[in-house]
Structure formats: C-alpha cells, structure tokens
C-alpha cells in the first residue's frame, strides 16, 4: 500500500445519484417516459438536499444508453436549485473539445455555476468504429482534448496546434459562471490514466486495480510536487437501503445483472484487463441503514473517496422501485456519513 493512500482529506463528502437511461427491449417503459421519470426524480432529490447528479455515456447501444449527457443535465438544471451536474464519464475522443467547452459554458450558465465534467478516453471498439476513429488515436485525442479544455476554461483567447487539433484565436462565449470553468475530473483504469490525471492536476475517477490507479495517482502527484488534499476522488458505488433484503432486493439484483452484461462484453471486445491487484469494489451495498453506513464509511475511508454516487433508475425498472431506498439514503445514511468526517 502506498504511504500516501491513507492521507487525511479535509474536503467535505458529497453524495449523489447517477443515470444511464438504459431501457431493455422487453421493458414496459417508453423512452420519453423514462426521461420524464428521471427528471422528476432528480427534482425530488434536489429538494431532499442531494449534492450530485452524474450521467454516464456510451454510444450505439441497443437499449438507448445515454449518448449525450449535456442536454439532459441542462433540462435538469433548469428545474433544480442545489444539485451539481457532472459525467462519469464524458468520452472525450468522440467530441471536438472546443464544441464541448461551448456546451459546458451554456450548461454552466443554465445551472448558475453547478457544472463539472468527468472525462475519459473510452475503450469499446464498436464506438470508435461507429465514429470512424482508430482506437490507436484515443490517447492523443484525450491528451490534446484535455489541454484544449484547460485553455478554453481560462476564459482567455487562445490558439492550439497539435497532432489532432488546430484552433486559432478562440475564446469561449458565453463566459463561464465559475472562475476557471467547470471543475474537471479524469477517469483511469490503468497506470497511464492515473498519471494523466495527476499531470493535468484534476479530480480523479479511479476504477479497477487500486495499485495501478489510486496509488499511482498519489505517487505521481508526489513526484510532481503537487497536492492531493485539494483533489476529490469519486466513484459509483451502488447502494440499496432496505429492512427486508429478501423481499426488496431480487428485482434490483436482476436489473444489475442485466446492466453488467454490456460491460463484460465491452471488456471482452477490447481485451480490457483490470489486473490482478486489489480491485476497488463497486458491488452493491444492500441492507438496513446501520449496515449501509458501516459499509460505506469503511469503503470511503479505505480508498479516500470524497464523492460517492449510487444508481437512480436501474435498467428496466420504474423510478418508484428505488424511491424508498433513495429517500432513506439521502435522509438517513448520508447525514451519518457526513458526521463521520
């Protein structure tokens, strides 16, 4: 274990809910109704005092997996007051970074400064094929895209000349509500990704092997002489709060099995290997309030997580299936987790 892994974080915990808008072919829910239910749920969660709403992104998936998160975030921002919006993750190689900077500027204004952005470079071959982009370009597209976004978020006019992108005399308008633009996150499943996040000095979204991600990220910051105490570490860690697991869990479990099938396919097609080290567990925490508090508190302390997000509407289910659990998560579990800092 890295000596830096247990560093004490002074940043307050934040908690949220994530949406992917997946709708299995045998679902009885129309896509418009799924979007309506999600927006209603987000508005309700905002009223309960939730901190974060995250959106995932994938493309060309038969069940309607969300391909464009900013339109949905904009719709939600217009009907909420407190909750902050971000992505886990926005696939940067598939979008022109200047256009993304413009879209984020609009969202930052609609939300009045409640915008963040989590970025990754993708791995599913069918997506690169669909966009006509060689997988071999994903690293250069990611690195140059991050550099362009940093310049765009400065609010100043800039030019950029790289291997993949050339921009001349660009200034993003409208300006960002937040000084320096939306807080930026970088995702990593490997040592190279962890070093990239440290090099660009962003918040961090680790996944997979702890030794190849979290430990490398902290060690790389140390070698660069930059700090991690002001950086957030975020993860999707699913939670289902119930006093009767045998009664309430089976339908959520079945939905989760469906949800994981596509990632297993992506990993197989891309030969993605998380390594043999200590994996950061993203399995569901299921049980009563005391159980959830104990499990999540230990998890957040062990991995230095500051931002923890669970699922809002599992695939194929109506929003009501998670309503009681989410209410208890926000009103009973989260206050006790905050008090543990």
N, C-alpha and C positions, 0 to 999 in steps of 0.2 A: 504493500500500500504506500502511495506517495505520502511524504511527510506533510504535504500541503492539503491533502484531501479532507482533513478534519478542521480546516481553518474556520474560525467563528465568523458567521455572517451577521452583519448589522442591518442588512436590508430587511424590511418587513415582508412577511409571507404574503403571497397573493394566490387567490384560488379562482378557478374558472370552469367553464364548460366548452366542449368542442363539438363541432358539427362537420359531417362529411356529405350529408344529403344523399346517401346511398339508399336505393329503393329497389329491392329484389323483384324479379319479373313476376313472382307469384303474390306480390303484395296487393292488398286491397286499397292502398293509398295512392291517389294520383300525385304526380309531381307538384302541380300547383298547390295541392292541399298539404304536402309535406313541407314546402317552403312556408306556407301560411302558419302551420303548426310551430315550426322552428322560430319564426319571427315573434309569434305570440309568447312562446316560452322564453325567448331572450328578453322580451319586455318585462315579463313577470320576474325573471331572475334579477334584472336590473333593479326592480323595485325592492327585492329582498336584500340588496346590498352586495351582490356578487362583484368581483373585481374584473374578471377577464372573460372574453369570448374569443375563442380561437377557431379558425377554419382550416381544414386540410385541403389538399389539392391533388387530383390526378386527372388524367385525360383519356378519352376514348374508352371508357369503361361502360359495359352494357347496362349497369344498374343506375347510371346517371351520376356517378361520383362527381362531386363538385369540381368543375374545371376552372371556375372564375370566382375567387372569393371576394374581391373588392366590391362588385355590385351588391352582394348580399350584406357585406359589412356596412355599406352605405345606407341600404334600406334599414338595417337595424340601428345605425347611428342616429337616423332621423327620428326614431321613436324611443330613444333611451337618453338617460342623463349622466350616468356614472360609469358604466362598464367600459373597459378599454378593449379594442379590437386588434387582433393580430392573426398571423398564419403559422401553422406548423404542418407543412411548410409551403411557401410560395416557390415554385420551381423556376429559378432564375434563368437557366439557359433557354427557356421557351418564350421569353418576353424581352422586348427591347428595353434596356434599363432606363433610358430617358422617358419612354412612354410609361413605364412603371412608376417612375418618380413623379410624373404628372398625375397619374391616377391616385397615388398616395397623397399628393398635395390636395386634391379635391376631397378625398376621404378625411384628411386631417381638418379641413375646414368644415365639412358637414358635421363631424364629430366634435368640433371645437377642441382639437388637440388630444383626442383619445385614440390615436392611431399608433400602432407599432408594426413591425414586419419581420417575420421569421423566414429565412432564405435557405434553400438547399439546391443541389445540382441535379437531383434525380438519378434514377438507376434503371427504371423499367425500359427495356429495349423497344417495346411497341410504341411508347410515347415519342422517343427520338425518331423512330421510323415514320410515325404519323406526321411529325413536324418537318421531316426531311432534313434532320440534323444528325450527322455522325456522332455516335456515342463518344468517339475519341476527342470531340471538341468540348465536352462538358466541363472539363477543368478550366480551360482558358476562357470559356464563356462565363463561368462562375466567377473567376478571379477578376476579369475585366468588368463584369457587371457590378461587383461589389465596389470596385474602385470608382466607377461612374456614379453609383448611388451616393457614395461618400461626398463626391464633388457636388452632385446635384443638391444634396441635403444642406450644403453650406449656405445656400441662398445667393451665392455669387455666380457671376457669369464664368463659364469655363469652356475649355476645349479638351478633347481627348483623342489620342491616336494610338490604337493598339492593333493587335493581330486580328481581332474580330470586330471591333467597333471603332468608328471615327465620328467624332462630333465636333462641330465648330460653333463657337460663340453662343453657347446655350445657357439660358437662365430659366429656371422653372417658375412658371406663374400658373395659378396664384401662389403667393408665398405660403410657407408652412406656418401653422399656428405655433408649433413647438420649435423653439430655437434649436438649430441643428437638425431639424427634420424628425421624422418618427424614429424612436429607438429601434436599433437594428439587432437582430438575432441571427446567428449562423448555426445550422444543424450539422452534426457529424456522426458518422458510423465507423470512422477509421482514424488512425493517427494523423493522416494528411489533413482530414477535415478538422480535427481538433486544433492542429497547428494553424490552419487557415483562420479559424475563429479567433485565436489568440493574436495572430498577426494583424487582423483587421480590428481588433480590440472591441469586439461586440459582445452582447449577451450570448448565452450558449444553450443549445438544444442537443444534448447528448443522447445517443441510442446505442444499444448493443454492449460491447465489452467495456467495462469501466476502465481497465488499464490502458486501453487504446484510445479512450475518449476523455473522460474526466481527468484522469491522472496526467495524461499527456498535455491537455489544455492548461492545467495549473502549472506543470513543469515548464511549458513553453512560455507562459507569462513570466515565470521567474527568470528564465534565461533572457527574455527581452527587457526585463526590468519594469514591467507593467503590473498593475494591481488587479486582483480578482475580487477584493472586498466590495467593490462598487459594481460588480457584474452579477447579473441574475442567471440562474440555472433553472431551466424549465423542462417539464416533461408531461406527457399524457399518461396519467395513472388512473385507471378506471376504478370507480367506487360505486357500490350499491348498498345503501343503508336499509336494513330490514330487520325486524324482530322475528321473522319467520322465513328462514332461508329456504326450507323445503317447499314452501308454498309459493314464494315470490321469485326465486332465482331461476327456475328452469327456462322460462321464456327468454330471459335476458341471456342466459348461457347459450341457448340455441342461436340467438342472434349474433352473439360473439363468435361462435364457431363459423357462421357464415362470413362475418366480417374478416376473419383471419385467413380465409381461403385465398383471397386475392393476393394478399401479401406473400403467402407461401408460393404462389405462382410467380409473382414478380421476382422473389428472391431466387427461385429456381431458374427462371429465364435469364437472369442477369448474373448468375453464379455469385450472388452476394453471400458472403460468409461473415458472420459476426464474431468469429474466432472462438477460442476455447477458454477464454478467461472468465472473470466474474461479470456476468451479464447484469445490467441494470434491470431489475424486474418490472415489467409493465403489466403483469397479470392483475386481474380484478381483485380488489379488496371487498369482501362481501360479509356482512354481518351487522350486528347492532351498533349503536353509537359508540359504546365503550371499545368494542373491537376495532372499529374503523379508526378511532382516534389513536389507539395504541399502535396499530399497524402503520398508519400514515406518519405519525410522529417519528417513529423509528426509521422509516424509509427516508423521510426528508432530512433527518439528522445524519444518517449514514452517508447519503450521497450529496449533501449540501444543496438540496433543492430549495429554491425560493418561490417558484411558481409551479403550482400543481393543478392540472386540468383533467376533468373527467368527461365522459361522453354524455351528450344531451339526449339524442334520439337514436338508439341502436337501429341498425337496418331492419326494415320490415315491421317495425313497431310504431304505434301511435305515441305521441308525446306523453299521453297520460300514463303510459307504462312506467315512466321514470319520474313522474311528478312528485309522489310522496318521498321517494329516495332523495331527489334533488332538494326538496324543501328541508328535509332533515340534515342533509349535507351542509347546506348553506347556514341554517339557523341553529344547528346543534353541534355538528362536527367542527366546522370551520372556526367558530369562536374559541373552542377549546384548543385547537391547533395554534391559533394566534396567541393565546395566552401562554403557550409553551415557549415562546421566543424569549 
